[in-house]
Amino acid sequence: MKNIFVMALFMLAVLAWAEAQQPGSAPGSANQAGSHGQESPITEGCLGGSNPNYTVTDTSGTVFKLNLPPNTDTSKLAPHVGESVQVQGDVKDAGKAGNASIDVQAIGRGTGNCPAGGARNSQPPPKR
């Protein structure tokens, strides 16, 4: 129960940080048109790659390139390569092999398991 609370608190902190990074956002200001009331999908998978080319591989084997916002401190991602993460953001080209990407709005710990060392590179697993 404590882990769920800590994870929820972490996700809220990341979302608040991500919102503060948006141009023109200030405490109490209205959201940009088109983003109010709509939440981007959350994709869960194993974090892979290295700075600045991070990826997430979901359970179906789809590799998503992470399009991180400018000025993002990516040094905090490196220690978590190979771990399960949840990424909130707009998914693009999910149906096109090798072109799938996510415009990241928030990222936090996932609930799944990743194969040992399996997500430490940015290459997709071999097709069988």
Residue, then its C-alpha position, 0 to 999 in steps of 0.5 A: m500500500k505504501n508503494i502505491f502511495v509513493m508512486a502516486l505521489f511521484m507521478l503527481a510531482v512529475l505531472a506538476w513539474a511537466e506542467a510548470q515547464q510549459p511556456g506561458s503556464a503559471p500557477g493559477s493560469a488557464n491551460q492551453a486551448g485543446s489540452h483542458g480536460q483531455e489526458s494523454p494516454i499512458t504507455e508502460g514498458c521498459l526504458g532503454g537507450s541512452n542520453p539523448n535517445y531514450t526509448v520505451t519498449d511495451t509488452s507487445g515489443t513495440v519500441f517508442k522513441l521518447n521525444l523529451p521536452p527541450n531543457t529536460d534534465t535527462s540525467k535522472l533517466a540513465p539510472h533507470v534504463g532497464e526498469s519499468v516506466q510509465v510514460q504519459g504523452d501523445v503517441k505518434d506513428a504507433g502502426k509504423a514499424g521503427n517510427a513509433s514515438i511518444d511526445v513525453q509529458a510525464i514519466g514515472r515508475g512502472t508496475g511491470n517487470c523488465p527482462a534483466g538487461g533487455a532494455r538497456n539498448s535502443q535496438p528492438p528485440p529480434k523478431r522471431 
